[in-house]
Structures are given as structure tokens and as C-alpha cells.
Amino acid sequence: MTRYKLILEYDGTNLIGWQENRQGPSVQSVMRDAIEKFCGVRADIVAAGRTDAGVHAVAMTAHTDIPGNHSAETVMRALNFYLVGKPVAVLDCAIVSDEFHARFDCVARHYKYVLLNRGAAPVLANNRVYWVPRKLNIDAMRAAAEKLIGNHDFTSFRASECQAKSPIKTLDQIRITQNGDEIIFEFSARSFLHHMVRNIVGTLIEIGLGKPYDIDMILDARNRSAAGPTAPASGLYFIRADY
């Protein structure tokens, strides 16, 4: 067996997320199908982050063990051959030690959330942004976001089905920028709670619309109902993992 580190790009629109199950096609199942067609073995594949249904990836790190001693270039070409027509592509491939683990060795994860803030609904960017037609107060959103940076109990921004042992996380960065009609939120942390980014974005949007949400009070409440709604998956992208 040889362990390979893969960098994957995917469009999550019609996928049920990373994790394979019987409810529909996932990133993991699409990749396992391609690996099986290449080497005849349905090998497992582990990712740095297990994204939800509808979430996209610019460069998701994963690892898998494949029989034999194929070059990284051979593996990448073969997998991409079997991925033609699928919403997943292998951008890079490297041989790594058997100790490398895409999830547990990761020291930082980076996400972005893309919001389209204009009167007209998205056409070319449909399923790749979240459309908010009402004008947003970016300065108010930035001021609120600053209060979330650092080590906090993020229970109020945690999905009820979250399986993390602790709600305490350290958020290293929230950056909000505007490029034309797009407002982009960038997040960095070692790890995130389930729906944490989408729940934060949903709350910041409410603040940008003038709703009376107070970040300090939301954090202190430690109750999901204290924060704003969950932003849709369509605007969320896994950007990269650091090792």
C-alpha cells in the first residue's frame, strides 16, 4: 500500500456532503468509485474537513491508501480520467508517509462565504453564492465579527447535531471584504463546530440588515436560539488546510 495526499476541488451543489451514506452521492463516494475503477479496491479516503450538502471546496486535502507503488502523477491522471463528468477533480497528488493523516495532522482550516448583495437574483453564480437583495451595512458586520475573534464558547453558533466534545473554539480570523456586488467572509481556525461558519454568517447578515443582535449577549447565552439563522450552504467554500 502507498499513501497519497490529494488536493480536491468540488462543486457540492448536487452532493450530500463529504460523508458517504445511502442517501445519495457524496464527495467520498465519488472518489471511492474512481479509486475502485483505477485499482480494483474500494479504498477509504479521509478529508481535512467533512463538508455538508451543498458546500463547495477550492482545495480540500484528503488522503487514501492505494495498492502498489504508482507514481503520484499516474494516480492523479487515472483518478481524473474516472472523474470526468463528475463534480470532483484532483488538483494535486503526492506520495506521503503512512503516518500522514489529512484530518488529525491539520493545524488550520480556512473557509470563505460568498454573498451576492444586489437587487437582481444570481444567474451565472446560482448555487455558488447566497443572494441578499437588501443593502447591508458592512461596517456593522465587521464590528460584530471582531468580537467573535479569539477563544470563546460558541454554543450559540453550534448545530444541535454537532458531535464535537467541546463548544470552545479559537477563531483566528474573520475578514469581511467587498468586491463589486459580492461580500466575502473569510474564516480561519484550527477547527470549527458543525454549522459554525454558516450560523455566524447568518447572524452577521441580520446585523447588517439592522436587526438588534448583540454578539456579547449571544455568546453569553450559550443557546442556539439566541443567534441568527443558518446561512445556506450554497455560499460556503472550503479553501484550504494547513499542515
C-alpha positions as CSV (number, residue, x, y, z in Angstrom):
1,M,0.0,0.0,0.0
2,T,1.1,3.6,-0.7
3,R,-0.4,6.6,0.9
4,Y,-1.3,9.5,-1.3
5,K,-2.2,13.1,-0.3
6,L,-4.8,14.5,-2.7
7,I,-6.0,18.1,-3.2
8,L,-9.6,18.1,-4.4
9,E,-11.8,20.7,-6.0
10,Y,-15.6,20.1,-5.9
11,D,-19.0,21.6,-6.6
12,G,-21.2,20.5,-3.7
13,T,-24.5,21.6,-5.3
14,N,-25.8,18.0,-6.1
15,L,-23.8,16.2,-3.4
16,I,-24.9,15.2,0.1
17,G,-21.6,16.4,1.5
18,W,-18.3,14.7,2.1
19,Q,-19.5,11.7,4.1
20,E,-20.6,8.6,2.2
21,N,-24.1,7.1,3.1
22,R,-27.1,5.7,1.3
23,Q,-29.0,8.9,0.8
24,G,-27.2,10.0,-2.4
25,P,-23.8,10.8,-4.0
26,S,-21.1,12.3,-1.7
27,V,-17.6,13.5,-2.4
28,Q,-16.3,10.4,-0.6
29,S,-18.4,8.0,-2.6
30,V,-17.5,9.7,-5.9
31,M,-13.8,9.4,-5.0
32,R,-14.1,5.9,-3.8
33,D,-15.7,4.9,-7.1
34,A,-12.9,6.4,-9.1
35,I,-10.2,4.7,-6.9
36,E,-12.0,1.4,-7.3
37,K,-12.1,1.8,-11.1
38,F,-8.4,2.5,-11.1
39,C,-7.1,-0.2,-8.8
40,G,-10.0,-2.6,-8.2
41,V,-10.1,-1.8,-4.4
42,R,-12.7,0.4,-2.8
43,A,-10.2,2.2,-0.6
44,D,-11.2,4.6,2.1
45,I,-10.5,8.3,1.7
46,V,-10.2,10.8,4.6
47,A,-10.6,14.6,4.3
48,A,-9.4,17.5,6.3
49,G,-13.0,18.6,6.7
50,R,-16.3,16.9,6.3
51,T,-18.3,19.5,4.5
52,D,-22.1,19.5,4.4
53,A,-24.5,19.0,1.5
54,G,-24.2,21.9,-1.0
55,V,-20.8,23.2,0.3
56,H,-18.0,23.6,-2.2
57,A,-14.3,23.1,-2.0
58,V,-11.5,25.1,-3.7
59,A,-8.7,22.9,-2.3
60,M,-9.7,20.1,0.1
61,T,-6.9,18.0,1.4
62,A,-7.5,14.2,1.6
63,H,-5.5,11.0,1.9
64,T,-6.0,7.5,0.7
65,D,-4.1,4.2,0.6
66,I,-3.8,2.5,-2.8
67,P,-2.3,-0.9,-3.6
68,G,1.0,-0.9,-5.5
69,N,3.6,1.7,-6.0
70,H,2.2,4.0,-8.6
71,S,3.7,7.5,-9.2
72,A,1.7,10.4,-7.9
73,E,1.3,11.6,-11.5
74,T,-0.1,8.3,-12.6
75,V,-2.7,8.3,-9.7
76,M,-3.8,11.9,-10.4
77,R,-4.2,11.2,-14.1
78,A,-6.1,8.0,-13.6
79,L,-8.4,9.4,-11.0
80,N,-9.2,12.4,-13.1
81,F,-9.9,10.2,-16.0
82,Y,-12.6,8.3,-14.0
83,L,-13.9,11.6,-12.6
84,V,-14.7,13.2,-16.0
85,G,-18.3,14.4,-15.8
86,K,-18.4,14.3,-12.0
87,P,-18.4,17.4,-9.8
88,V,-15.0,16.5,-8.3
89,A,-11.4,16.9,-9.6
90,V,-8.0,16.0,-8.3
91,L,-5.8,19.2,-8.5
92,D,-2.7,17.7,-7.0
93,C,-1.3,14.4,-5.7
94,A,1.8,13.5,-3.7
95,I,3.2,10.3,-2.0
96,V,3.3,10.8,1.7
97,S,4.4,8.7,4.7
98,D,1.9,6.2,6.2
99,E,1.7,8.4,9.3
100,F,0.2,11.4,7.4
101,H,-3.4,12.0,8.3
102,A,-5.4,14.6,6.4
103,R,-7.8,15.3,9.3
104,F,-5.7,14.8,12.5
105,D,-2.5,16.4,11.2
106,C,-4.3,19.6,10.1
107,V,-3.3,22.7,12.1
108,A,-5.6,25.2,10.5
109,R,-8.7,25.2,8.2
110,H,-9.8,28.1,6.0
111,Y,-13.3,28.8,4.7
112,K,-14.9,31.6,2.8
113,Y,-18.6,32.5,2.4
114,V,-19.7,34.4,-0.7
115,L,-22.8,36.6,-0.6
116,L,-24.3,38.4,-3.5
117,N,-25.7,41.8,-2.4
118,R,-27.8,43.3,-5.3
119,G,-31.3,43.6,-6.4
120,A,-31.1,41.1,-9.2
121,A,-31.0,37.4,-8.4
122,P,-27.9,35.4,-9.4
123,V,-27.9,33.6,-12.7
124,L,-24.3,32.6,-13.6
125,A,-23.5,32.3,-9.9
126,N,-26.6,30.4,-8.9
127,N,-25.9,27.7,-6.2
128,R,-22.5,29.3,-5.6
129,V,-23.5,32.4,-3.6
130,Y,-26.2,33.4,-1.1
131,W,-28.3,36.2,-2.5
132,V,-29.4,39.0,-0.2
133,P,-31.2,41.7,-2.2
134,R,-31.4,44.3,0.6
135,K,-28.4,46.6,1.1
136,L,-26.1,45.5,4.0
137,N,-24.2,47.7,6.5
138,I,-20.7,46.2,6.1
139,D,-19.2,48.3,8.9
140,A,-21.7,47.0,11.4
141,M,-21.0,43.4,10.3
142,R,-17.2,44.0,10.7
143,A,-17.6,45.5,14.1
144,A,-19.7,42.5,15.2
145,A,-17.3,40.0,13.7
146,E,-14.3,41.5,15.6
147,K,-16.0,40.3,18.8
148,L,-16.0,36.7,17.7
149,I,-12.3,36.5,17.1
150,G,-10.4,34.6,19.8
151,N,-11.2,31.8,22.2
152,H,-15.0,31.6,23.0
153,D,-17.7,29.2,23.9
154,F,-19.5,29.0,20.5
155,T,-22.6,27.1,21.7
156,S,-24.9,29.7,20.3
157,F,-23.4,29.1,16.9
158,R,-23.4,25.3,17.1
159,A,-25.8,23.0,15.3
160,S,-27.9,20.8,17.6
161,E,-26.5,17.6,15.9
162,C,-22.8,18.8,16.4
163,Q,-20.7,15.9,17.8
164,A,-17.7,18.0,18.9
165,K,-16.7,17.2,22.5
166,S,-16.4,20.9,23.4
167,P,-18.1,24.1,22.1
168,I,-15.0,26.1,22.9
169,K,-13.0,27.1,19.8
170,T,-10.4,29.7,18.9
171,L,-11.4,31.7,15.8
172,D,-8.2,33.1,14.4
173,Q,-9.7,35.3,11.7
174,I,-12.9,36.7,10.3
175,R,-12.3,39.1,7.4
176,I,-15.1,40.8,5.5
177,T,-14.4,42.3,2.1
178,Q,-16.4,43.6,-0.8
179,N,-15.8,43.1,-4.5
180,G,-18.5,44.8,-6.5
181,D,-21.8,43.2,-5.6
182,E,-20.1,40.4,-3.7
183,I,-19.4,40.4,0.0
184,I,-16.9,37.8,1.1
185,F,-16.4,36.4,4.6
186,E,-13.1,34.6,5.3
187,F,-12.7,32.4,8.4
188,S,-9.6,30.7,9.8
189,A,-9.3,28.4,12.8
190,R,-7.8,25.1,13.8
191,S,-11.3,23.5,13.8
192,F,-14.9,24.5,13.6
193,L,-18.2,23.3,15.1
194,H,-20.9,21.9,12.9
195,H,-22.6,24.8,11.0
196,M,-20.5,27.3,13.0
197,V,-19.5,29.4,9.9
198,R,-23.0,29.4,8.4
199,N,-24.5,30.3,11.7
200,I,-22.1,33.2,12.2
201,V,-22.7,34.4,8.7
202,G,-26.4,34.2,9.2
203,T,-26.2,36.3,12.3
204,L,-23.8,38.9,10.8
205,I,-26.2,39.3,7.9
206,E,-29.0,40.1,10.3
207,I,-26.8,42.7,12.0
208,G,-26.0,44.1,8.5
209,L,-29.8,44.4,7.9
210,G,-30.1,46.4,11.1
211,K,-31.5,43.7,13.4
212,P,-30.7,44.2,17.1
213,Y,-28.4,41.3,17.7
214,D,-25.6,41.8,20.3
215,I,-22.6,39.4,19.9
216,D,-21.6,39.6,23.5
217,M,-25.1,38.7,24.6
218,I,-25.3,35.9,22.0
219,L,-22.0,34.3,23.3
220,D,-23.0,34.6,26.9
221,A,-26.4,33.0,26.2
222,R,-24.8,29.7,25.1
223,N,-28.1,28.9,23.3
224,R,-28.5,28.4,19.6
225,S,-31.8,30.3,19.6
226,A,-30.0,33.5,20.7
227,A,-28.2,33.8,17.4
228,G,-29.4,34.4,13.9
229,P,-30.5,31.9,11.2
230,T,-28.2,29.5,9.4
231,A,-27.0,30.9,6.1
232,P,-27.5,28.5,3.1
233,A,-24.7,26.0,2.1
234,S,-24.5,27.4,-1.4
235,G,-22.2,30.3,-0.4
236,L,-19.7,28.3,1.6
237,Y,-16.3,27.1,0.3
238,F,-13.6,25.1,2.0
239,I,-10.5,27.0,0.9
240,R,-7.5,25.0,2.2
241,A,-6.0,23.1,5.1
242,D,-2.6,23.9,6.7
243,Y,-0.2,21.3,8.0
